[in-house]
Amino acid sequence: MNMNITKPGPKNIVTKSNQLIEAKYKLGLSELRIVLLLASFIHPDANEFETYKISIKDFNSWLGLKGKPKYQELEKITDDLQKKIFKIRTPQETITTSWLSSVVYHHGEGTVQLRFDPLLKPYLLELKQNFTSYYIQNVINLKSLYSVRIYELLKQYERIGKRTFLLEELRDILGLADQYPAYGNFKQKVLNVAQKELEKKSDILFDFKEVKKGRAVHKIMFTIKPNQDVTETLPSIPPSNNDVGIKDIIDLPTEDILRVSDDVTEIQKLALSLGFNISNKMVENWIKYGKEFVIEVMESTRYNDKINNHIPYISKLLLEKSKESADTIKIDPEEVMIAKFIFDQSPKKAALRIESLPDWMIEPKAIGKFQEVMAKEEAEQLWIKKKDYIMNEIRKNQNTAMNAYYPSR
């Protein structure tokens, strides 16, 4: 059966799920360009992967190889790509897959056929939410594969304008766990190169700040901005999550920005991996300490089998550790006080029987606590405003403690 030759184009759009963007894998630059090329061919309405036929001449040019096409060189690149497997982790499963299911070279006609592995369908096809789109033109001419990966990681958060990584987390995602162990080399070879390349060749640019723990760099805080010189040459592209655009993000209150981002979902998935559920509202309260800080504190509890009730325990840790951390964002004192009160009123261990106190018994305790830092009238108003939330959280914590005593319930 004859198949039309697909032509690469700079205005082709790459759309990936955010899970795939954040997956930990290591590819060479030519291999990564093949993945991007195929992703840019996918039609927005496709529900199955197609096999794409590309002329060897175009393929050679796309990979940045000089001289006449050499089948042996191209076959080695695609063979190596087919051998490279990677993992995508979800709360329900860990998927191990390769990138390509098939590669066919037609030597007589000077073409090659390629097709994505079917296991990648949920991460490249029929995406309705939690995805990122961009014109392939933004990464075509990047010479560093780390520049491409950093572009995707920052493009994902372009509308929010900021993204912070633990240094080791960023190394891991980029496949650099064993390379550039000295931060100075990592900064020079990866961060500085990406910064210069993106400013010159992509539609976003970034600055970054180093956050230290003692003398060592602990986190990298990125500030992301549109690169007007490049953006103006491209047509508009739909928002990454098919819901709100950058103007809408700017107009939203902080609480709604948190909902639009993937931060809440990320924290909830981590909570599930630790063995408990957590409400959106509680996550939003925690995230005021900074997402990375919250993840760090949560991870510190992973192997502590003495914790029977994670939510109040982690809330208390966040309170205590935030006072020790110089780089923590400013916390609303009312929220801190409410979190501490909820912790004080919640069971600290599994129990056979827990008496659920009515509102009228909790009310004087809460108002008394609030009066330590405000006038009585303000304390009473705060109780009225936050009563439902406080009582709901206390009852959830009581239920968690009961379930810990009766794990089969």
Disulfide bonds with the S-S distance in Angstrom:
none
